[in-house]
Amino acid sequence: MIRLNDEQYGLYDAVDPEMGDLLHTKLEPTTNNILAHAFFAELHEKHDVSDAVFLIDSPHSLKDACSRHGLKFLY
């Protein structure tokens, strides 16, 4: 979650650490399983991330979305 002015938003982003390129980003008013799943579905459509390892924070929605898409992740 990030705070902009007095409001909180969920920031979803994927970065290629070797190139420093931002692959995909979304700013949402909240975080939940549906939004996390949609983020990874869109990312997977645009990029081959089958070999990627995602660094995620604690929300279970990110863990569940990675697992659902067969993606590797670390906390």
HTML snippet that shows the backbone in 3Dmol.js (N, CA, C, O; Angstrom):
<script src="https://3Dmol.org/build/3Dmol-min.js"></script>
<div id="view" style="width:600px;height:400px;position:relative"></div>
<script>
const pdb = `
ATOM      1  N   MET A   1       0.830  -1.168   0.000  1.00  0.00           N
ATOM      2  CA  MET A   1       0.000   0.000   0.000  1.00  0.00           C
ATOM      3  C   MET A   1       0.884   1.244   0.000  1.00  0.00           C
ATOM      4  O   MET A   1       1.926   1.292   0.654  1.00  0.00           O
ATOM      5  N   ILE A   2       0.447   2.225  -0.735  1.00  0.00           N
ATOM      6  CA  ILE A   2       1.120   3.519  -0.713  1.00  0.00           C
ATOM      7  C   ILE A   2       0.076   4.585  -0.391  1.00  0.00           C
ATOM      8  O   ILE A   2      -1.119   4.392  -0.618  1.00  0.00           O
ATOM      9  N   ARG A   3       0.538   5.687   0.130  1.00  0.00           N
ATOM     10  CA  ARG A   3      -0.363   6.772   0.488  1.00  0.00           C
ATOM     11  C   ARG A   3      -0.107   7.956  -0.438  1.00  0.00           C
ATOM     12  O   ARG A   3       1.027   8.412  -0.579  1.00  0.00           O
ATOM     13  N   LEU A   4      -1.165   8.444  -1.062  1.00  0.00           N
ATOM     14  CA  LEU A   4      -1.118   9.651  -1.876  1.00  0.00           C
ATOM     15  C   LEU A   4      -2.094  10.627  -1.255  1.00  0.00           C
ATOM     16  O   LEU A   4      -3.299  10.381  -1.222  1.00  0.00           O
ATOM     17  N   ASN A   5      -1.569  11.733  -0.764  1.00  0.00           N
ATOM     18  CA  ASN A   5      -2.377  12.683  -0.005  1.00  0.00           C
ATOM     19  C   ASN A   5      -2.972  11.943   1.191  1.00  0.00           C
ATOM     20  O   ASN A   5      -2.217  11.417   2.009  1.00  0.00           O
ATOM     21  N   ASP A   6      -4.271  11.885   1.319  1.00  0.00           N
ATOM     22  CA  ASP A   6      -4.893  11.200   2.457  1.00  0.00           C
ATOM     23  C   ASP A   6      -5.489   9.849   2.088  1.00  0.00           C
ATOM     24  O   ASP A   6      -6.233   9.266   2.876  1.00  0.00           O
ATOM     25  N   GLU A   7      -5.170   9.348   0.903  1.00  0.00           N
ATOM     26  CA  GLU A   7      -5.757   8.097   0.452  1.00  0.00           C
ATOM     27  C   GLU A   7      -4.688   7.022   0.269  1.00  0.00           C
ATOM     28  O   GLU A   7      -3.549   7.324  -0.087  1.00  0.00           O
ATOM     29  N   GLN A   8      -5.066   5.754   0.517  1.00  0.00           N
ATOM     30  CA  GLN A   8      -4.162   4.630   0.325  1.00  0.00           C
ATOM     31  C   GLN A   8      -4.526   3.883  -0.949  1.00  0.00           C
ATOM     32  O   GLN A   8      -5.697   3.768  -1.310  1.00  0.00           O
ATOM     33  N   TYR A   9      -3.496   3.380  -1.620  1.00  0.00           N
ATOM     34  CA  TYR A   9      -3.685   2.623  -2.854  1.00  0.00           C
ATOM     35  C   TYR A   9      -2.772   1.402  -2.842  1.00  0.00           C
ATOM     36  O   TYR A   9      -1.713   1.404  -2.213  1.00  0.00           O
ATOM     37  N   GLY A  10      -3.197   0.377  -3.537  1.00  0.00           N
ATOM     38  CA  GLY A  10      -2.345  -0.780  -3.754  1.00  0.00           C
ATOM     39  C   GLY A  10      -1.549  -0.565  -5.033  1.00  0.00           C
ATOM     40  O   GLY A  10      -2.124  -0.296  -6.088  1.00  0.00           O
ATOM     41  N   LEU A  11      -0.231  -0.683  -4.942  1.00  0.00           N
ATOM     42  CA  LEU A  11       0.629  -0.527  -6.111  1.00  0.00           C
ATOM     43  C   LEU A  11       1.152  -1.893  -6.510  1.00  0.00           C
ATOM     44  O   LEU A  11       1.846  -2.556  -5.740  1.00  0.00           O
ATOM     45  N   TYR A  12       0.817  -2.300  -7.701  1.00  0.00           N
ATOM     46  CA  TYR A  12       1.309  -3.548  -8.274  1.00  0.00           C
ATOM     47  C   TYR A  12       2.293  -3.164  -9.364  1.00  0.00           C
ATOM     48  O   TYR A  12       1.959  -2.382 -10.254  1.00  0.00           O
ATOM     49  N   ASP A  13       3.509  -3.707  -9.303  1.00  0.00           N
ATOM     50  CA  ASP A  13       4.443  -3.444 -10.389  1.00  0.00           C
ATOM     51  C   ASP A  13       5.414  -4.604 -10.541  1.00  0.00           C
ATOM     52  O   ASP A  13       5.690  -5.343  -9.597  1.00  0.00           O
ATOM     53  N   ALA A  14       5.917  -4.739 -11.750  1.00  0.00           N
ATOM     54  CA  ALA A  14       6.905  -5.767 -12.076  1.00  0.00           C
ATOM     55  C   ALA A  14       8.054  -5.084 -12.795  1.00  0.00           C
ATOM     56  O   ALA A  14       7.856  -4.336 -13.753  1.00  0.00           O
ATOM     57  N   VAL A  15       9.262  -5.359 -12.312  1.00  0.00           N
ATOM     58  CA  VAL A  15      10.469  -4.731 -12.847  1.00  0.00           C
ATOM     59  C   VAL A  15      11.457  -5.818 -13.249  1.00  0.00           C
ATOM     60  O   VAL A  15      11.646  -6.799 -12.529  1.00  0.00           O
ATOM     61  N   ASP A  16      12.080  -5.634 -14.396  1.00  0.00           N
ATOM     62  CA  ASP A  16      13.172  -6.506 -14.816  1.00  0.00           C
ATOM     63  C   ASP A  16      14.425  -6.001 -14.105  1.00  0.00           C
ATOM     64  O   ASP A  16      14.930  -4.934 -14.456  1.00  0.00           O
ATOM     65  N   PRO A  17      14.944  -6.736 -13.110  1.00  0.00           N
ATOM     66  CA  PRO A  17      16.076  -6.232 -12.337  1.00  0.00           C
ATOM     67  C   PRO A  17      17.381  -6.119 -13.128  1.00  0.00           C
ATOM     68  O   PRO A  17      18.243  -5.308 -12.789  1.00  0.00           O
ATOM     69  N   GLU A  18      17.526  -6.919 -14.170  1.00  0.00           N
ATOM     70  CA  GLU A  18      18.758  -6.857 -14.961  1.00  0.00           C
ATOM     71  C   GLU A  18      18.789  -5.620 -15.856  1.00  0.00           C
ATOM     72  O   GLU A  18      19.833  -4.990 -16.022  1.00  0.00           O
ATOM     73  N   MET A  19      17.647  -5.285 -16.424  1.00  0.00           N
ATOM     74  CA  MET A  19      17.576  -4.147 -17.342  1.00  0.00           C
ATOM     75  C   MET A  19      17.081  -2.873 -16.653  1.00  0.00           C
ATOM     76  O   MET A  19      17.292  -1.769 -17.154  1.00  0.00           O
ATOM     77  N   GLY A  20      16.422  -3.034 -15.505  1.00  0.00           N
ATOM     78  CA  GLY A  20      15.851  -1.885 -14.821  1.00  0.00           C
ATOM     79  C   GLY A  20      14.583  -1.377 -15.467  1.00  0.00           C
ATOM     80  O   GLY A  20      14.143  -0.262 -15.185  1.00  0.00           O
ATOM     81  N   ASP A  21      13.989  -2.188 -16.336  1.00  0.00           N
ATOM     82  CA  ASP A  21      12.777  -1.788 -17.052  1.00  0.00           C
ATOM     83  C   ASP A  21      11.532  -2.100 -16.229  1.00  0.00           C
ATOM     84  O   ASP A  21      11.440  -3.153 -15.599  1.00  0.00           O
ATOM     85  N   LEU A  22      10.593  -1.189 -16.243  1.00  0.00           N
ATOM     86  CA  LEU A  22       9.289  -1.415 -15.641  1.00  0.00           C
ATOM     87  C   LEU A  22       8.451  -2.183 -16.649  1.00  0.00           C
ATOM     88  O   LEU A  22       8.150  -1.666 -17.725  1.00  0.00           O
ATOM     89  N   LEU A  23       8.068  -3.417 -16.314  1.00  0.00           N
ATOM     90  CA  LEU A  23       7.340  -4.276 -17.241  1.00  0.00           C
ATOM     91  C   LEU A  23       5.838  -4.014 -17.223  1.00  0.00           C
ATOM     92  O   LEU A  23       5.190  -3.997 -18.269  1.00  0.00           O
ATOM     93  N   HIS A  24       5.300  -3.812 -16.044  1.00  0.00           N
ATOM     94  CA  HIS A  24       3.851  -3.624 -15.913  1.00  0.00           C
ATOM     95  C   HIS A  24       3.574  -2.991 -14.561  1.00  0.00           C
ATOM     96  O   HIS A  24       4.234  -3.312 -13.572  1.00  0.00           O
ATOM     97  N   THR A  25       2.606  -2.098 -14.516  1.00  0.00           N
ATOM     98  CA  THR A  25       2.251  -1.452 -13.258  1.00  0.00           C
ATOM     99  C   THR A  25       0.762  -1.145 -13.221  1.00  0.00           C
ATOM    100  O   THR A  25       0.139  -0.863 -14.244  1.00  0.00           O
ATOM    101  N   LYS A  26       0.211  -1.208 -12.020  1.00  0.00           N
ATOM    102  CA  LYS A  26      -1.194  -0.855 -11.795  1.00  0.00           C
ATOM    103  C   LYS A  26      -1.303  -0.203 -10.419  1.00  0.00           C
ATOM    104  O   LYS A  26      -0.655  -0.628  -9.462  1.00  0.00           O
ATOM    105  N   LEU A  27      -2.112   0.809 -10.339  1.00  0.00           N
ATOM    106  CA  LEU A  27      -2.415   1.468  -9.083  1.00  0.00           C
ATOM    107  C   LEU A  27      -3.904   1.275  -8.839  1.00  0.00           C
ATOM    108  O   LEU A  27      -4.731   1.716  -9.636  1.00  0.00           O
ATOM    109  N   GLU A  28      -4.238   0.623  -7.750  1.00  0.00           N
ATOM    110  CA  GLU A  28      -5.633   0.282  -7.461  1.00  0.00           C
ATOM    111  C   GLU A  28      -6.050   0.868  -6.107  1.00  0.00           C
ATOM    112  O   GLU A  28      -5.201   1.102  -5.248  1.00  0.00           O
ATOM    113  N   PRO A  29      -7.340   1.102  -5.916  1.00  0.00           N
ATOM    114  CA  PRO A  29      -7.805   1.685  -4.657  1.00  0.00           C
ATOM    115  C   PRO A  29      -7.721   0.727  -3.470  1.00  0.00           C
ATOM    116  O   PRO A  29      -7.906   1.144  -2.327  1.00  0.00           O
ATOM    117  N   THR A  30      -7.448  -0.535  -3.726  1.00  0.00           N
ATOM    118  CA  THR A  30      -7.344  -1.532  -2.669  1.00  0.00           C
ATOM    119  C   THR A  30      -6.525  -2.705  -3.191  1.00  0.00           C
ATOM    120  O   THR A  30      -6.103  -2.702  -4.348  1.00  0.00           O
ATOM    121  N   THR A  31      -6.303  -3.687  -2.365  1.00  0.00           N
ATOM    122  CA  THR A  31      -5.667  -4.933  -2.803  1.00  0.00           C
ATOM    123  C   THR A  31      -6.606  -6.080  -2.463  1.00  0.00           C
ATOM    124  O   THR A  31      -7.226  -6.091  -1.400  1.00  0.00           O
ATOM    125  N   ASN A  32      -6.705  -7.033  -3.362  1.00  0.00           N
ATOM    126  CA  ASN A  32      -7.495  -8.233  -3.104  1.00  0.00           C
ATOM    127  C   ASN A  32      -7.106  -9.305  -4.118  1.00  0.00           C
ATOM    128  O   ASN A  32      -6.295  -9.058  -5.010  1.00  0.00           O
ATOM    129  N   ASN A  33      -7.681 -10.479  -3.979  1.00  0.00           N
ATOM    130  CA  ASN A  33      -7.330 -11.601  -4.856  1.00  0.00           C
ATOM    131  C   ASN A  33      -7.650 -11.326  -6.317  1.00  0.00           C
ATOM    132  O   ASN A  33      -6.878 -11.694  -7.202  1.00  0.00           O
ATOM    133  N   ILE A  34      -8.774 -10.687  -6.575  1.00  0.00           N
ATOM    134  CA  ILE A  34      -9.193 -10.424  -7.963  1.00  0.00           C
ATOM    135  C   ILE A  34      -8.209  -9.484  -8.653  1.00  0.00           C
ATOM    136  O   ILE A  34      -7.812  -9.729  -9.792  1.00  0.00           O
ATOM    137  N   LEU A  35      -7.815  -8.415  -7.975  1.00  0.00           N
ATOM    138  CA  LEU A  35      -6.883  -7.449  -8.567  1.00  0.00           C
ATOM    139  C   LEU A  35      -5.496  -8.054  -8.750  1.00  0.00           C
ATOM    140  O   LEU A  35      -4.843  -7.816  -9.766  1.00  0.00           O
ATOM    141  N   ALA A  36      -5.045  -8.830  -7.779  1.00  0.00           N
ATOM    142  CA  ALA A  36      -3.733  -9.477  -7.896  1.00  0.00           C
ATOM    143  C   ALA A  36      -3.735 -10.469  -9.058  1.00  0.00           C
ATOM    144  O   ALA A  36      -2.782 -10.515  -9.836  1.00  0.00           O
ATOM    145  N   HIS A  37      -4.797 -11.258  -9.175  1.00  0.00           N
ATOM    146  CA  HIS A  37      -4.907 -12.211 -10.283  1.00  0.00           C
ATOM    147  C   HIS A  37      -4.910 -11.471 -11.623  1.00  0.00           C
ATOM    148  O   HIS A  37      -4.230 -11.886 -12.561  1.00  0.00           O
ATOM    149  N   ALA A  38      -5.666 -10.385 -11.713  1.00  0.00           N
ATOM    150  CA  ALA A  38      -5.733  -9.614 -12.962  1.00  0.00           C
ATOM    151  C   ALA A  38      -4.367  -9.039 -13.324  1.00  0.00           C
ATOM    152  O   ALA A  38      -3.985  -9.034 -14.494  1.00  0.00           O
ATOM    153  N   PHE A  39      -3.632  -8.556 -12.325  1.00  0.00           N
ATOM    154  CA  PHE A  39      -2.305  -8.003 -12.580  1.00  0.00           C
ATOM    155  C   PHE A  39      -1.392  -9.063 -13.192  1.00  0.00           C
ATOM    156  O   PHE A  39      -0.746  -8.811 -14.209  1.00  0.00           O
ATOM    157  N   PHE A  40      -1.336 -10.250 -12.580  1.00  0.00           N
ATOM    158  CA  PHE A  40      -0.455 -11.300 -13.096  1.00  0.00           C
ATOM    159  C   PHE A  40      -0.934 -11.840 -14.439  1.00  0.00           C
ATOM    160  O   PHE A  40      -0.112 -12.229 -15.268  1.00  0.00           O
ATOM    161  N   ALA A  41      -2.236 -11.871 -14.669  1.00  0.00           N
ATOM    162  CA  ALA A  41      -2.760 -12.303 -15.968  1.00  0.00           C
ATOM    163  C   ALA A  41      -2.322 -11.323 -17.059  1.00  0.00           C
ATOM    164  O   ALA A  41      -1.879 -11.741 -18.129  1.00  0.00           O
ATOM    165  N   GLU A  42      -2.447 -10.022 -16.788  1.00  0.00           N
ATOM    166  CA  GLU A  42      -2.028  -9.005 -17.771  1.00  0.00           C
ATOM    167  C   GLU A  42      -0.520  -9.057 -17.999  1.00  0.00           C
ATOM    168  O   GLU A  42      -0.057  -8.962 -19.135  1.00  0.00           O
ATOM    169  N   LEU A  43       0.237  -9.206 -16.929  1.00  0.00           N
ATOM    170  CA  LEU A  43       1.696  -9.291 -17.042  1.00  0.00           C
ATOM    171  C   LEU A  43       2.087 -10.504 -17.880  1.00  0.00           C
ATOM    172  O   LEU A  43       2.959 -10.416 -18.745  1.00  0.00           O
ATOM    173  N   HIS A  44       1.439 -11.628 -17.618  1.00  0.00           N
ATOM    174  CA  HIS A  44       1.746 -12.872 -18.333  1.00  0.00           C
ATOM    175  C   HIS A  44       1.388 -12.769 -19.820  1.00  0.00           C
ATOM    176  O   HIS A  44       2.044 -13.390 -20.656  1.00  0.00           O
ATOM    177  N   GLU A  45       0.363 -11.997 -20.153  1.00  0.00           N
ATOM    178  CA  GLU A  45      -0.012 -11.798 -21.563  1.00  0.00           C
ATOM    179  C   GLU A  45       1.036 -10.979 -22.309  1.00  0.00           C
ATOM    180  O   GLU A  45       1.282 -11.212 -23.492  1.00  0.00           O
ATOM    181  N   LYS A  46       1.654 -10.021 -21.621  1.00  0.00           N
ATOM    182  CA  LYS A  46       2.595  -9.095 -22.254  1.00  0.00           C
ATOM    183  C   LYS A  46       4.032  -9.602 -22.257  1.00  0.00           C
ATOM    184  O   LYS A  46       4.806  -9.251 -23.148  1.00  0.00           O
ATOM    185  N   HIS A  47       4.397 -10.417 -21.282  1.00  0.00           N
ATOM    186  CA  HIS A  47       5.798 -10.828 -21.107  1.00  0.00           C
ATOM    187  C   HIS A  47       5.883 -12.304 -20.743  1.00  0.00           C
ATOM    188  O   HIS A  47       4.982 -12.857 -20.112  1.00  0.00           O
ATOM    189  N   ASP A  48       6.972 -12.924 -21.150  1.00  0.00           N
ATOM    190  CA  ASP A  48       7.247 -14.298 -20.738  1.00  0.00           C
ATOM    191  C   ASP A  48       7.890 -14.237 -19.353  1.00  0.00           C
ATOM    192  O   ASP A  48       9.078 -13.942 -19.220  1.00  0.00           O
ATOM    193  N   VAL A  49       7.102 -14.517 -18.341  1.00  0.00           N
ATOM    194  CA  VAL A  49       7.591 -14.446 -16.965  1.00  0.00           C
ATOM    195  C   VAL A  49       7.664 -15.833 -16.326  1.00  0.00           C
ATOM    196  O   VAL A  49       7.739 -15.958 -15.104  1.00  0.00           O
ATOM    197  N   SER A  50       7.642 -16.860 -17.153  1.00  0.00           N
ATOM    198  CA  SER A  50       7.639 -18.226 -16.628  1.00  0.00           C
ATOM    199  C   SER A  50       8.898 -18.557 -15.836  1.00  0.00           C
ATOM    200  O   SER A  50       8.842 -19.397 -14.938  1.00  0.00           O
ATOM    201  N   ASP A  51      10.037 -17.925 -16.138  1.00  0.00           N
ATOM    202  CA  ASP A  51      11.284 -18.175 -15.410  1.00  0.00           C
ATOM    203  C   ASP A  51      11.523 -17.171 -14.286  1.00  0.00           C
ATOM    204  O   ASP A  51      12.493 -17.295 -13.539  1.00  0.00           O
ATOM    205  N   ALA A  52      10.658 -16.194 -14.164  1.00  0.00           N
ATOM    206  CA  ALA A  52      10.864 -15.114 -13.199  1.00  0.00           C
ATOM    207  C   ALA A  52      10.605 -15.579 -11.770  1.00  0.00           C
ATOM    208  O   ALA A  52       9.853 -16.522 -11.529  1.00  0.00           O
ATOM    209  N   VAL A  53      11.245 -14.894 -10.837  1.00  0.00           N
ATOM    210  CA  VAL A  53      10.968 -15.059  -9.413  1.00  0.00           C
ATOM    211  C   VAL A  53      10.473 -13.710  -8.917  1.00  0.00           C
ATOM    212  O   VAL A  53      11.165 -12.701  -9.050  1.00  0.00           O
ATOM    213  N   PHE A  54       9.285 -13.693  -8.349  1.00  0.00           N
ATOM    214  CA  PHE A  54       8.670 -12.457  -7.888  1.00  0.00           C
ATOM    215  C   PHE A  54       8.926 -12.248  -6.413  1.00  0.00           C
ATOM    216  O   PHE A  54       8.770 -13.170  -5.613  1.00  0.00           O
ATOM    217  N   LEU A  55       9.313 -11.056  -6.055  1.00  0.00           N
ATOM    218  CA  LEU A  55       9.473 -10.674  -4.654  1.00  0.00           C
ATOM    219  C   LEU A  55       8.172 -10.012  -4.238  1.00  0.00           C
ATOM    220  O   LEU A  55       7.788  -8.977  -4.782  1.00  0.00           O
ATOM    221  N   ILE A  56       7.504 -10.613  -3.278  1.00  0.00           N
ATOM    222  CA  ILE A  56       6.203 -10.091  -2.861  1.00  0.00           C
ATOM    223  C   ILE A  56       6.238  -9.760  -1.377  1.00  0.00           C
ATOM    224  O   ILE A  56       7.043 -10.296  -0.615  1.00  0.00           O
ATOM    225  N   ASP A  57       5.335  -8.856  -0.989  1.00  0.00           N
ATOM    226  CA  ASP A  57       5.208  -8.573   0.435  1.00  0.00           C
ATOM    227  C   ASP A  57       4.114  -9.468   1.000  1.00  0.00           C
ATOM    228  O   ASP A  57       3.707 -10.428   0.346  1.00  0.00           O
ATOM    229  N   SER A  58       3.649  -9.185   2.154  1.00  0.00           N
ATOM    230  CA  SER A  58       2.833 -10.128   2.912  1.00  0.00           C
ATOM    231  C   SER A  58       1.413 -10.413   2.429  1.00  0.00           C
ATOM    232  O   SER A  58       0.873 -11.449   2.816  1.00  0.00           O
ATOM    233  N   PRO A  59       0.770  -9.587   1.623  1.00  0.00           N
ATOM    234  CA  PRO A  59      -0.621  -9.915   1.295  1.00  0.00           C
ATOM    235  C   PRO A  59      -0.783 -11.305   0.699  1.00  0.00           C
ATOM    236  O   PRO A  59      -0.066 -11.695  -0.222  1.00  0.00           O
ATOM    237  N   HIS A  60      -1.728 -12.031   1.238  1.00  0.00           N
ATOM    238  CA  HIS A  60      -1.983 -13.381   0.745  1.00  0.00           C
ATOM    239  C   HIS A  60      -2.473 -13.362  -0.694  1.00  0.00           C
ATOM    240  O   HIS A  60      -2.320 -14.346  -1.418  1.00  0.00           O
ATOM    241  N   SER A  61      -3.061 -12.250  -1.110  1.00  0.00           N
ATOM    242  CA  SER A  61      -3.566 -12.182  -2.478  1.00  0.00           C
ATOM    243  C   SER A  61      -2.438 -12.328  -3.492  1.00  0.00           C
ATOM    244  O   SER A  61      -2.636 -12.943  -4.540  1.00  0.00           O
ATOM    245  N   LEU A  62      -1.265 -11.779  -3.207  1.00  0.00           N
ATOM    246  CA  LEU A  62      -0.125 -11.907  -4.127  1.00  0.00           C
ATOM    247  C   LEU A  62       0.390 -13.340  -4.164  1.00  0.00           C
ATOM    248  O   LEU A  62       0.697 -13.870  -5.232  1.00  0.00           O
ATOM    249  N   LYS A  63       0.481 -13.960  -2.997  1.00  0.00           N
ATOM    250  CA  LYS A  63       0.916 -15.354  -2.918  1.00  0.00           C
ATOM    251  C   LYS A  63      -0.049 -16.247  -3.693  1.00  0.00           C
ATOM    252  O   LYS A  63       0.375 -17.094  -4.479  1.00  0.00           O
ATOM    253  N   ASP A  64      -1.342 -16.056  -3.470  1.00  0.00           N
ATOM    254  CA  ASP A  64      -2.346 -16.866  -4.154  1.00  0.00           C
ATOM    255  C   ASP A  64      -2.308 -16.656  -5.665  1.00  0.00           C
ATOM    256  O   ASP A  64      -2.426 -17.614  -6.428  1.00  0.00           O
ATOM    257  N   ALA A  65      -2.142 -15.398  -6.101  1.00  0.00           N
ATOM    258  CA  ALA A  65      -2.102 -15.103  -7.539  1.00  0.00           C
ATOM    259  C   ALA A  65      -0.877 -15.732  -8.195  1.00  0.00           C
ATOM    260  O   ALA A  65      -0.978 -16.292  -9.287  1.00  0.00           O
ATOM    261  N   CYS A  66       0.277 -15.645  -7.539  1.00  0.00           N
ATOM    262  CA  CYS A  66       1.482 -16.277  -8.087  1.00  0.00           C
ATOM    263  C   CYS A  66       1.288 -17.788  -8.194  1.00  0.00           C
ATOM    264  O   CYS A  66       1.608 -18.391  -9.218  1.00  0.00           O
ATOM    265  N   SER A  67       0.770 -18.382  -7.146  1.00  0.00           N
ATOM    266  CA  SER A  67       0.547 -19.831  -7.156  1.00  0.00           C
ATOM    267  C   SER A  67      -0.437 -20.220  -8.257  1.00  0.00           C
ATOM    268  O   SER A  67      -0.234 -21.213  -8.956  1.00  0.00           O
ATOM    269  N   ARG A  68      -1.483 -19.446  -8.406  1.00  0.00           N
ATOM    270  CA  ARG A  68      -2.506 -19.743  -9.415  1.00  0.00           C
ATOM    271  C   ARG A  68      -1.936 -19.683 -10.829  1.00  0.00           C
ATOM    272  O   ARG A  68      -2.369 -20.430 -11.706  1.00  0.00           O
ATOM    273  N   HIS A  69      -0.965 -18.797 -11.051  1.00  0.00           N
ATOM    274  CA  HIS A  69      -0.355 -18.650 -12.370  1.00  0.00           C
ATOM    275  C   HIS A  69       0.914 -19.491 -12.518  1.00  0.00           C
ATOM    276  O   HIS A  69       1.589 -19.416 -13.545  1.00  0.00           O
ATOM    277  N   GLY A  70       1.240 -20.284 -11.506  1.00  0.00           N
ATOM    278  CA  GLY A  70       2.413 -21.144 -11.577  1.00  0.00           C
ATOM    279  C   GLY A  70       3.730 -20.379 -11.539  1.00  0.00           C
ATOM    280  O   GLY A  70       4.721 -20.825 -12.118  1.00  0.00           O
ATOM    281  N   LEU A  71       3.751 -19.229 -10.862  1.00  0.00           N
ATOM    282  CA  LEU A  71       4.937 -18.386 -10.805  1.00  0.00           C
ATOM    283  C   LEU A  71       5.688 -18.588  -9.491  1.00  0.00           C
ATOM    284  O   LEU A  71       5.083 -18.808  -8.442  1.00  0.00           O
ATOM    285  N   LYS A  72       7.010 -18.510  -9.568  1.00  0.00           N
ATOM    286  CA  LYS A  72       7.847 -18.609  -8.373  1.00  0.00           C
ATOM    287  C   LYS A  72       7.858 -17.270  -7.654  1.00  0.00           C
ATOM    288  O   LYS A  72       7.815 -16.214  -8.284  1.00  0.00           O
ATOM    289  N   PHE A  73       7.916 -17.325  -6.320  1.00  0.00           N
ATOM    290  CA  PHE A  73       7.933 -16.085  -5.555  1.00  0.00           C
ATOM    291  C   PHE A  73       8.695 -16.256  -4.243  1.00  0.00           C
ATOM    292  O   PHE A  73       8.838 -17.367  -3.731  1.00  0.00           O
ATOM    293  N   LEU A  74       9.170 -15.155  -3.719  1.00  0.00           N
ATOM    294  CA  LEU A  74       9.824 -15.072  -2.415  1.00  0.00           C
ATOM    295  C   LEU A  74       9.186 -13.930  -1.640  1.00  0.00           C
ATOM    296  O   LEU A  74       8.735 -12.943  -2.221  1.00  0.00           O
ATOM    297  N   TYR A  75       9.152 -14.079  -0.304  1.00  0.00           N
ATOM    298  CA  TYR A  75       8.664 -12.975   0.534  1.00  0.00           C
ATOM    299  C   TYR A  75       9.770 -11.994   0.768  1.00  0.00           C
ATOM    300  O   TYR A  75       9.570 -10.989   1.450  1.00  0.00           O
TER     301      TYR A  75
END
`;
const viewer = $3Dmol.createViewer("view");
viewer.addModel(pdb, "pdb");
viewer.setStyle({}, {cartoon: {color: "spectrum"}});
viewer.zoomTo();
viewer.render();
</script>
